[in-house]
């Protein structure tokens, strides 16, 4: 787990300014790889750099990056983990390996298969490779979106980094707000696809690659979910496939050289990871978080301590070294401010402050943390698919956004009178569904595709990557394997609501792996008390939305008078909108000083 960065000039050779620029990019991402740093000029126009967090072949400085092949032809910087690297190493035995790292396996795979190597990699990855023989730079991101790359580009250069903030702060490159991107965030909590809130910066989407030569640039997609038999109903066989994929995915990630732990929520997914780990003979440290009834967080809040009852019992049953963390409303808002400092791209995550506190604690003892992320988005864990099941597929994109924008009674058209956020978002959802135009889809399954390419990649894994790496910890999600994704789209969609329960067939499949009380437990989500948004600590912070210096208002995005009317609405669902408005305002205020004409690079 590391950071990567690069500069590909399009018109002229690199100069001293680009080397200074690279040094600044790497310094800004030091937290992602505090163990080693390096940069290599691969050609007159190409420069690659990396910070390394030593996880695999951890004791070997020879595995630090940039890593070059023995013949000096290939240079690689890599962020992530390749879980099948030992299998690939055996298949690529003719390559002159000099390390035991998964990084070097990517070099060998590229030498053997070229661009097609990305189809052989199982795990999470974002990497940049330069081939001096063909004068080609390659950037690629994993199928599930666990790692990504942000790309700044104009007519003269392509500059990339693992995080967006270093690119925004880069004094050599011009940046402007993308108001459509900000409108989409405001309406939707995150920005789909390649778009960001900066006009010149985009994301490399999950499962895609980009190549750059002196003459041309190309992009392509190497992964979409393989089409299975969407008419299958043989429940026992499907359950076995799900269970095998869960256990197999976990075991793939249990190759460990450094201290590790698990975020334990008390739900079925993190419990499945814990159960698989204990069956594999791994001792485990576990970490859970909840709220204490202080201030305006009432003792009867559905979230207060509910999760602890389950996680505490699981910790006892599986003999873990367990840590419980509680937050007050004041604590939560302080960590919300920490999230604003961490999140480069606006992301309306209400659980992010809790994750920051968890990783703050876990980072004192571990270098790898496991989570249960993944199954909710592909097995209808939120029951959004069930809610949309009767919607005609051609209407799904618009109807989905109308149902799930999480803005309460707010009229987004009045809040953002110059931006049609619903149209922008629905258009992107249609683009996702177009990848599967040849599938005989029903709307329940289609919603899972929207979640896989949308919420999981752009929301869930973005926050997990940013927060874990801010604490120099690698986050592993064993239940996000492409094998489990394949299985999830290999049977009739209604089975995801088998027994009238969210993730129905998935829960049945794991019934003998996790305790019965967990297998039958209803999905809770990450519980943030609704009273939080009416609390005094939050109200004091949200006041910045209404002052004359508000970036959201001065940029022409938000109608401040209408926003004030919404603030007076006692409806908790409407007040919920202000958590992401405050997050966006804080991020934009922090970044605004860097949106100015650039230095000559």
SELOZA-861755 format. One record per residue (C-alpha): residue in three letters; x, y, z. Coordinates in steps of 0.2 Angstrom, whole numbers, plus 5000, padded with zeros to 4 digits. Example, Ala and Ser with C-alpha at 12.3 -4.5 7.8 and 13.67 -1.06 7.14 Angstrom:
2
ALA506249785039
SER506849955036
END
This chain:
601
UNK500050005000
UNK500850164994
UNK500550324984
UNK501050344966
UNK501250504956
UNK501850544938
UNK502150674925
UNK501950644907
UNK502450794896
UNK501650804879
UNK502650934870
UNK504350964878
UNK505650874889
UNK505550874907
UNK506451014916
UNK506951054934
UNK505251124938
UNK504450954935
UNK505650874947
UNK505251004960
UNK503350964956
UNK503650784959
UNK504450814975
UNK503050914981
UNK501750784976
UNK502650654985
UNK502850755001
UNK501050795001
UNK500650605001
UNK502050555014
UNK500750485025
UNK500250355012
UNK502050285012
UNK503150345026
UNK504450195024
UNK505250245008
UNK505150374994
UNK505850384976
UNK505650454959
UNK506450404942
UNK506450494926
UNK506050354913
UNK506150454897
UNK506450634892
UNK504550664894
UNK504050534908
UNK504350544927
UNK503650424940
UNK503750434959
UNK503150334974
UNK503050334993
UNK503050155000
UNK502150085015
UNK503049915017
UNK501749775019
UNK502249635007
UNK504149585007
UNK504149715021
UNK505949695027
UNK506649715010
UNK507249895004
UNK507549814987
UNK505649804984
UNK505549994987
UNK504850094972
UNK505050144958
UNK505449964954
UNK506349924938
UNK506649764929
UNK508349684929
UNK508549744911
UNK508049924915
UNK506649914902
UNK505149924914
UNK504850044928
UNK503450034940
UNK502550124954
UNK501150034963
UNK499750064976
UNK498849914983
UNK499049724985
UNK499049584973
UNK498249434982
UNK498649304969
UNK500449364967
UNK501149194973
UNK500149094960
UNK500749224947
UNK502549204952
UNK502449014949
UNK501749044932
UNK503049174928
UNK504549074934
UNK505649124919
UNK505649304925
UNK507249344935
UNK506449394951
UNK507549484964
UNK506149514977
UNK504749424986
UNK503549574983
UNK501949574974
UNK502549734965
UNK503849644955
UNK502549514950
UNK501649654940
UNK503249684931
UNK503449504926
UNK501549494921
UNK501749644910
UNK503349574902
UNK502349414898
UNK500649474893
UNK500849664890
UNK499249764893
UNK498249604896
UNK499249584912
UNK497849684921
UNK496649544918
UNK497749424928
UNK497849524944
UNK496749484958
UNK496649614972
UNK496649804974
UNK497849904963
UNK498250074955
UNK499850074946
UNK500850164933
UNK502150074922
UNK503350144909
UNK504050034895
UNK505650114888
UNK505649994873
UNK503950054867
UNK504050224875
UNK502350194883
UNK501650244900
UNK500250134907
UNK499050174921
UNK497750054927
UNK496550034942
UNK495749884949
UNK494049814944
UNK493149854961
UNK493750034963
UNK494750004979
UNK496150104973
UNK496150244960
UNK497150384952
UNK496750564949
UNK497250644933
UNK497650824930
UNK497750864911
UNK497951004898
UNK498651014881
UNK500451014888
UNK500450874901
UNK499650734911
UNK500050734929
UNK499350604941
UNK499250554959
UNK498450434972
UNK497550584980
UNK496650734972
UNK497350864986
UNK499150864980
UNK498550904962
UNK497451044968
UNK498851114978
UNK500151094964
UNK500651274960
UNK501151234942
UNK499451184936
UNK497851284934
UNK496251234942
UNK494451294942
UNK492851234951
UNK491751114941
UNK490051174946
UNK489151024938
UNK490250914949
UNK489851004964
UNK487951004960
UNK488050814958
UNK488850794975
UNK487550914983
UNK486150804976
UNK486950634978
UNK488350634991
UNK489650584979
UNK490250614961
UNK489950474949
UNK491150414935
UNK492750504931
UNK492150684935
UNK492750774950
UNK492350954957
UNK493851024948
UNK493651044929
UNK495450994925
UNK495550844936
UNK494650674933
UNK494750504941
UNK495350354931
UNK493750234933
UNK493850064941
UNK494249924929
UNK495050044916
UNK496750084909
UNK497550234901
UNK499150224889
UNK500250374884
UNK501550384871
UNK502450544864
UNK501150544850
UNK499450484857
UNK498450444872
UNK497150304873
UNK495950234887
UNK495050074888
UNK494049964900
UNK494749794904
UNK493349744917
UNK491549734917
UNK490549604928
UNK490449444918
UNK488749394913
UNK488049244922
UNK486449144921
UNK485149274928
UNK483849144927
UNK484649014939
UNK483648974955
UNK484548814961
UNK484748884979
UNK485848754987
UNK487148764973
UNK487048954973
UNK487348954992
UNK488848844990
UNK489648954977
UNK489349114988
UNK490049025003
UNK491548964994
UNK491849134986
UNK491749225003
UNK492949095012
UNK494149094997
UNK494149284996
UNK494549295014
UNK495949165013
UNK496749264999
UNK496949415010
UNK497649325025
UNK499449325019
UNK500249435032
UNK501949495037
UNK501449645048
UNK500249675063
UNK498349675058
UNK496649695065
UNK494749705060
UNK493449835060
UNK491949735069
UNK490249815067
UNK489249665073
UNK488449645055
UNK488649485045
UNK490049545033
UNK491349595046
UNK490849435056
UNK491149325041
UNK492849395039
UNK493149365058
UNK492549185057
UNK493549145042
UNK495149225050
UNK494849125066
UNK494548965056
UNK496148995047
UNK497049005064
UNK497349195064
UNK497149285081
UNK496249445079
UNK496249625086
UNK494549695084
UNK493849875084
UNK492149945086
UNK491350115088
UNK489750195094
UNK488950345102
UNK488650395120
UNK487050485126
UNK487750655130
UNK487150825124
UNK485750805112
UNK486150625108
UNK484650545118
UNK484750375127
UNK483350315116
UNK484250345100
UNK484150185090
UNK486050195087
UNK486650225105
UNK487650065110
UNK486549945099
UNK488049895089
UNK489149855104
UNK487949725110
UNK488349625095
UNK490149665093
UNK490549635111
UNK489749465111
UNK490749415094
UNK492349475102
UNK492049355117
UNK491449205106
UNK492949225094
UNK494249265108
UNK494849435100
UNK495749575108
UNK494349695107
UNK494349885108
UNK492749985110
UNK492750175106
UNK491250295110
UNK490950465103
UNK489950615110
UNK489150745099
UNK490650855102
UNK491850715098
UNK490950675082
UNK490950855076
UNK492750865079
UNK493150715069
UNK491950785055
UNK493150925054
UNK494550805053
UNK493650725038
UNK493550895030
UNK495450905031
UNK495650725024
UNK494450725010
UNK495150804994
UNK493550764984
UNK491850814992
UNK491150654999
UNK489550665010
UNK490050525021
UNK489250535039
UNK490250375044
UNK491850455039
UNK492150535056
UNK491950365065
UNK493150285053
UNK494450415056
UNK494250385075
UNK494350195072
UNK495950205061
UNK496750325073
UNK496550195087
UNK496950045076
UNK498450135068
UNK499350125085
UNK499449935084
UNK499149885066
UNK499749905048
UNK498349815040
UNK496549825044
UNK495149715037
UNK493349775034
UNK491749695028
UNK491449815013
UNK490749744997
UNK489249624999
UNK487949765003
UNK488149844986
UNK488049674976
UNK486749574986
UNK485449714989
UNK485949745007
UNK485049915007
UNK483449844999
UNK483549984986
UNK483349854972
UNK481849784981
UNK481149954981
UNK481449984963
UNK480949804957
UNK479349864949
UNK480150014940
UNK480249994921
UNK482049984917
UNK482050134905
UNK481450244919
UNK482650174932
UNK483950304932
UNK482850454935
UNK481750354947
UNK483250294957
UNK483950464959
UNK482150534964
UNK482050404977
UNK483750404985
UNK484550574985
UNK484350585004
UNK483850765004
UNK482250755014
UNK480950885009
UNK482250995000
UNK481851044982
UNK483551034974
UNK482951134960
UNK482651284972
UNK484251244981
UNK485351244965
UNK484251344953
UNK485651354939
UNK486051164939
UNK484951014935
UNK485850894946
UNK484450764944
UNK484850764925
UNK486750754928
UNK486550604939
UNK485250514929
UNK486350524914
UNK487850444923
UNK486750304929
UNK486250274911
UNK488050264906
UNK488350134919
UNK486850024913
UNK487450044895
UNK488949934900
UNK487649794902
UNK486549834888
UNK486649654882
UNK486049584898
UNK484249524901
UNK484149644916
UNK482749674929
UNK482749824939
UNK483249744955
UNK484849674947
UNK485149844938
UNK485149934955
UNK486549814960
UNK487549864945
UNK487250054949
UNK487950014967
UNK489449914961
UNK490050054949
UNK489450194959
UNK489250184978
UNK490550054981
UNK491850114970
UNK491650304972
UNK490950314990
UNK491350165000
UNK493150134994
UNK493650314992
UNK493350355010
UNK494150185016
UNK495750225006
UNK495850405011
UNK495550375029
UNK496650215031
UNK498150295022
UNK498050455031
UNK498450345046
UNK499750245036
UNK498650085037
UNK498249965023
UNK496349925022
UNK495949755015
UNK494149715010
UNK494149525007
UNK492249525002
UNK492649634987
UNK493449494977
UNK492949484958
UNK492449304961
UNK491149354974
UNK490549484962
UNK490449354948
UNK489449244959
UNK488249384964
UNK487749404946
UNK487449224942
UNK485749194947
UNK483949264948
UNK483949434956
UNK482449404967
UNK483449274977
UNK484449424984
UNK482849454994
UNK482549274998
UNK481449245014
UNK480949435012
UNK482649485019
UNK483949595012
UNK485449495006
UNK484349345008
UNK485249204999
UNK486949275005
UNK486349265023
UNK485849085020
UNK487449045012
UNK488449105028
UNK487249025040
UNK488548895046
UNK489949015046
UNK489249155057
UNK488249145073
UNK486349125070
UNK485949285078
UNK487049375066
UNK486449275050
UNK484649325054
UNK485049505060
UNK484249645050
UNK485449765041
UNK485749925052
UNK486950025042
UNK488250135050
UNK487150215064
UNK487350405066
UNK486050475077
UNK484750595069
UNK484950715083
UNK486750745078
UNK486250875065
UNK485150975078
UNK486550975091
UNK487451125096
UNK489151075091
UNK488551045073
UNK487451205072
UNK488951315077
UNK489951235063
UNK488551245050
UNK488451435053
UNK489851455040
UNK488551405026
UNK487651565029
UNK489051695030
UNK489551805016
UNK491151705013
UNK490251545009
UNK491051464994
UNK489551364989
UNK488451524988
UNK489751644980
UNK490151514967
UNK488351524961
UNK487951354966
UNK486751374981
UNK485351494984
UNK485751545002
UNK483951615006
UNK483151445001
UNK484551355011
UNK484151455026
UNK482251405025
UNK482851225024
UNK483851245040
UNK482251295049
UNK481351135044
UNK481251025059
UNK481150865048
UNK482750755052
UNK482850695034
UNK482950875028
UNK484250925041
UNK485250775036
UNK485650875020
UNK486750995030
UNK488050865034
UNK488650865016
UNK488351045013
UNK489451085028
UNK490750955022
UNK490851025005
UNK490951205011
UNK492451155023
UNK493351065009
UNK493051214996
UNK493651345009
UNK495251245012
UNK495551224993
UNK495051394986
UNK496751474989
UNK497451354976
UNK496251394962
UNK497251524954
UNK498351544938
UNK499751424938
UNK501651454938
UNK502451414922
UNK502951234922
END
